[in-house]
Amino acid sequence: MDEFPGSVGTSASLSLRLGQTICSSASLLFMSLGVEFYSYTSFCFLVTIMGLVIPWSFTLAVVDGYSTLVKCPVRQPGILLIIIVGDWVLSTLTLAAASSTASVVDLLLNSDGSFCPIKFCCRYRISAVMAFLTWSLSLASSLFNLWLLPSL
C-alpha cells in the first residue's frame, strides 16, 4: 500500500495536527482576551468551534505521534472514515466561523470604532486569521486522508 504524506499515522500528519492545535489555541486565546466578545454571535460561534477543534486535533496528534513512534499507521477503513468525516465537518465549521468573525470585525472597524475599540478589534482580527490558518491545515489533512481512503 502506498504511503501518502499527510495521511493519518505519518509525521506530516503529526505536524499538520500540531499546527491545527496551535493555531486554534491562539485563535481562542486572542478572542478570549477581550471580554466583550460575548456581545456578538459570530465571536461566540468562533469560540465554540475552536473549543471543539482543539481536543479533536490534539487527540489525532497523539494518535499520529504514537503511530509514528511504533511505525504502524492507522489503516482501518472505518476509523479512517470517521476521521475524514470529522475533519470535513470541523473544517467547514471553522471556515464558517472564521468568515463570519472576519466580516463582523471588518464591519466594526468601518463603523468609526464606536462599537469596538481598536485594541479589541485588532485582537479579534488576529483571532480570525488564526482560524483561517486552522481551516487551511484542517482542509489539507482531510484531503490527504480522503486521498488515502480509496486505496484501502
C-alpha positions as CSV (number, residue, x, y, z in Angstrom):
1,M,0.0,0.0,0.0
2,D,1.2,3.5,-0.8
3,E,2.2,5.8,1.9
4,F,0.7,9.3,1.4
5,P,2.4,12.2,3.1
6,G,-0.1,13.8,5.5
7,S,-2.3,10.8,5.9
8,V,-3.1,9.5,9.4
9,G,-0.1,7.9,11.1
10,T,2.7,9.9,9.4
11,S,5.0,12.6,10.6
12,A,3.5,15.1,8.2
13,S,0.1,14.4,9.6
14,L,1.5,14.9,13.1
15,S,2.9,18.3,12.1
16,L,-0.5,19.3,10.5
17,R,-2.4,18.3,13.6
18,L,0.1,20.2,15.9
19,G,-0.3,23.2,13.6
20,Q,-4.1,22.9,13.9
21,T,-3.9,22.7,17.7
22,I,-1.5,25.7,18.0
23,C,-3.5,27.9,15.6
24,S,-6.9,27.1,17.1
25,S,-5.5,27.6,20.6
26,A,-4.1,31.0,19.5
27,S,-7.4,31.9,17.9
28,L,-9.3,31.0,21.1
29,L,-6.7,32.9,23.2
30,F,-6.9,36.1,21.2
31,M,-10.7,36.0,21.1
32,S,-10.9,35.4,24.8
33,L,-8.6,38.2,25.8
34,G,-11.4,40.6,25.1
35,V,-14.3,40.1,27.5
36,E,-16.6,41.9,25.1
37,F,-16.8,39.0,22.6
38,Y,-20.0,37.7,24.2
39,S,-21.8,40.6,22.6
40,Y,-21.5,39.2,19.1
41,T,-22.9,35.8,17.9
42,S,-20.2,35.2,15.4
43,F,-17.5,35.6,18.0
44,C,-19.2,33.1,20.3
45,F,-19.5,30.7,17.4
46,L,-15.8,31.0,16.7
47,V,-15.0,30.3,20.4
48,T,-17.3,27.3,20.4
49,I,-15.8,25.8,17.2
50,M,-12.2,26.4,18.4
51,G,-13.2,24.7,21.6
52,L,-14.2,21.7,19.5
53,V,-11.2,21.8,17.2
54,I,-8.5,21.8,19.9
55,P,-9.4,18.4,21.5
56,W,-10.0,16.9,18.1
57,S,-6.7,18.0,16.7
58,F,-4.8,17.2,19.9
59,T,-6.2,13.7,20.1
60,L,-5.4,13.0,16.5
61,A,-1.9,14.4,17.0
62,V,-1.4,11.9,19.9
63,V,-2.6,9.1,17.6
64,D,-0.2,10.3,14.9
65,G,2.7,10.6,17.3
66,Y,2.1,7.1,18.6
67,S,1.7,5.6,15.1
68,T,4.9,7.3,14.0
69,L,6.7,6.1,17.1
70,V,5.7,2.4,16.7
71,K,5.8,2.7,12.8
72,C,2.3,1.3,12.5
73,P,0.0,3.7,10.6
74,V,-3.8,3.6,11.0
75,R,-5.2,1.7,8.0
76,Q,-8.7,0.5,9.1
77,P,-11.3,1.9,6.7
78,G,-13.9,2.6,9.5
79,I,-11.6,4.6,11.6
80,L,-10.2,6.5,8.6
81,L,-13.8,7.3,7.5
82,I,-14.6,8.7,11.0
83,I,-11.5,10.8,10.9
84,I,-12.3,12.1,7.4
85,V,-15.9,13.0,8.3
86,G,-14.8,14.7,11.5
87,D,-12.2,16.7,9.6
88,W,-14.7,17.7,6.9
89,V,-17.3,18.8,9.4
90,L,-14.9,20.7,11.6
91,S,-13.2,22.2,8.6
92,T,-16.5,23.5,7.3
93,L,-17.5,24.9,10.6
94,T,-14.1,26.5,11.1
95,L,-14.3,28.2,7.7
96,A,-17.8,29.5,8.6
97,A,-16.7,30.8,12.0
98,A,-13.6,32.4,10.6
99,S,-15.5,34.1,7.8
100,S,-18.3,35.4,10.0
101,T,-15.8,36.7,12.5
102,A,-13.7,38.4,9.8
103,S,-16.8,40.1,8.4
104,V,-18.1,41.3,11.8
105,V,-14.6,42.7,12.7
106,D,-14.5,44.5,9.3
107,L,-17.9,45.9,9.9
108,L,-17.0,47.0,13.4
109,L,-13.8,48.7,12.2
110,N,-15.6,50.5,9.4
111,S,-18.1,51.9,11.9
112,D,-15.7,54.6,13.1
113,G,-14.7,52.5,16.1
114,S,-17.7,53.4,18.1
115,F,-18.7,49.8,18.6
116,C,-15.3,48.2,19.1
117,P,-12.1,49.8,20.5
118,I,-9.2,49.4,18.1
119,K,-7.3,47.3,20.7
120,F,-10.1,44.7,20.9
121,C,-10.8,44.7,17.1
122,C,-7.2,44.0,16.3
123,R,-7.3,41.0,18.7
124,Y,-10.4,39.8,17.0
125,R,-8.8,40.2,13.6
126,I,-5.8,38.1,14.7
127,S,-8.2,35.5,16.0
128,A,-9.9,35.3,12.6
129,V,-6.6,35.0,10.8
130,M,-5.6,32.1,13.1
131,A,-9.0,30.5,12.5
132,F,-8.3,30.7,8.7
133,L,-4.9,29.1,9.3
134,T,-6.6,26.3,11.3
135,W,-9.1,25.8,8.5
136,S,-6.3,25.5,5.9
137,L,-4.4,23.0,7.9
138,S,-7.6,21.0,8.6
139,L,-8.6,21.0,5.0
140,A,-5.1,19.8,4.0
141,S,-5.2,16.9,6.4
142,S,-8.7,15.9,5.4
143,L,-7.8,15.9,1.7
144,F,-4.7,13.8,2.3
145,N,-6.8,11.3,4.3
146,L,-9.5,11.3,1.6
147,W,-6.8,10.6,-1.0
148,L,-5.8,7.5,1.0
149,L,-9.3,6.1,1.5
150,P,-9.9,4.6,-2.0
151,S,-6.6,2.6,-1.7
152,L,-7.9,0.7,1.3
